[in-house]
Amino acid sequence: MRRRGFLEAWAHPGLRRLVALRVLSQGCDGLYQGGALVFLAFRPGGVNPARDFLVLLAATLLPFTLVGPFTGPVIDSLDRRSLLVGASILRAAGVGAMALLPPRPWAFAVLAVLVLSVNRFFLAAASAVIPLLVPEEILLPANALPPVAGTVATLVGATAAGVLSSAWSPSPFLLGALGLGAAAWVASGLPRVPPRRTGLHLFGGLGLLREVWEGAARVARAARGRLALGAVFLEQVLVGSLLGLALWFLVRSGYGPSSYSVLVGVSGAGAFFGAGVAPRAGTRAGEGGLLLLGLALTSLALGGAATGRVGLVLASAGLAGLAYSLLKVGADTLLQKDLPDAFRGRGFAFYDLLWNLGRVAGAGAAALLLPVWGLWASGMALSGVGAAGGAGVGLGLTRRGGGIPYGQPPGRPDWGPGEKTSVLVRWYEGAYGEEVPRSLITPWGSLEVRAVLLERKGPAERRFVLETEAGVVRLWQLEGGWWAELLGSGER
């Protein structure tokens, strides 16, 4: 299969506008989030900077976990362009209020909760809209552009916040509000795509709960999507721990707010580099391979930060940025391919929920361990947790076939009759129970489905007999994954 890269993805005007939107919007996110963190962590009289970081994350992220899953039905039921415009306007108003109110912790916390809650709508909708802007064949490079460019912009904004806060503390919030207003204008130029699901009773309590439950059940049936979400949670636990360790080291060593800017800047450089190498690495290792590589590099970064040497702490930040880009591209692509469009909004709402919980859990672990164990022992223990968790994700991907590189040429000459293998199924869009297999991703390459010869439905499983370019294939579901057996050879 011909390699498809950045240039082919960049040729789509909708994707270019989405990249511009995320760079502008998330750069402003970095400005106000960095300004809030500098205010709390480097204020006079601080005792435990890792605990201050935990307090900031808990105050701003945990309230969203109560409503996070309910954003999915809203995203799946509204025009995503209108949602992106509205979210940008509301965030601009909230960040502007941060600049005008007195610098009190409770005021920062209340406004940050409101702004970040709206931000979850924005990020989930921006990820869910990508498959509507580009063909599925170039999803992997397309996923490497908007999310990672936005992440780099966030880090650049946070870097600038450290410098700006030293000069005039309200300046990051004023610039952030102006930039988010401009982001709303950029979002208005995205193509309008009507929602795939209609007739939802979003404002009826039982109807909304039903939509959330259906989304959770659909995500639970997506075996590789589940593993991608688990990898995102684990990676954010490691990143939250790493940030806690780094802040502890910087504040205890006497470094000022500008050191935070340097740390975030190095991390941004690593994320930018990761965005460049992710598509090529994905074509060789597969989306599952990107997950494992990201987890391994983040665990290694924790070990480097545990040394307490400033050079290694900065290098660890860069390595963590690289790992984040690799894992995010792999996780986003796996989830998008495993879910029909009608469920992607809910899928990415759960994605954001686990992202938040993982980051807070990691910061909490650092805040608890550092005062007792110190920097070295805490960092090595958390690094070991990451390595063990990565091994578990790898085992799950091997069983589900999630490590298969999508679109790779066959690694063996043929698929023999009677031979069984785990496969990844790509579906034509539709509700569960009405989906029709479109292609099978096997260890020997991709097989297009020419016809469905037989389909059997049961309460716990579905079975198909398919005509493919390799011959007649029997397909069935087992333990959340799909398995196939070649019944008879055909023309390849």
Secondary structure, DSSP 8 states (H G I E B T S, - for coil): -----HHHHHT-HHHHHHHHHHHHHHHHHHHHHHHHHHHHHTSTT-S-HHHHHHHHHHHHHHHHHHHHHHHHHHHHHS-HHHHHHHHHHHHHHHHHHHHHS---HHHHHHHHHHHHHHHHHHHHHHHHTGGGTS-GGGHHHHHHSHHHHHHHHHHHHHHHHHHHHHH-TTHHHHHHHHHHHHHHHHHTTS-----S--S--TTSHHHHHHHHHHHHHHHHH-HHHHHHHHHHHHHHHHHHHHHHHHHHHHHHTT--HHHHHHHHHHHHHHHHHHHHHHHHHHHHHHHHHHHHHHHHHHHHHHHHHTT--HHHHHHHHHHHHHHHHHHHHHHHHHHHHHS-HHHHHHHHHHHHHHHHHHHHHHHHHHHHHHHHHHHHHHHHHHHHHHHHHHHHHHHHHHHHTTTS-TT---SSS---TT-EEEEEEEE-S-STTT--EEEEEETTEEEEEEEEEEEEE-SS-EEEEEEETTEEEEEEEETTEEEEEEEEE---
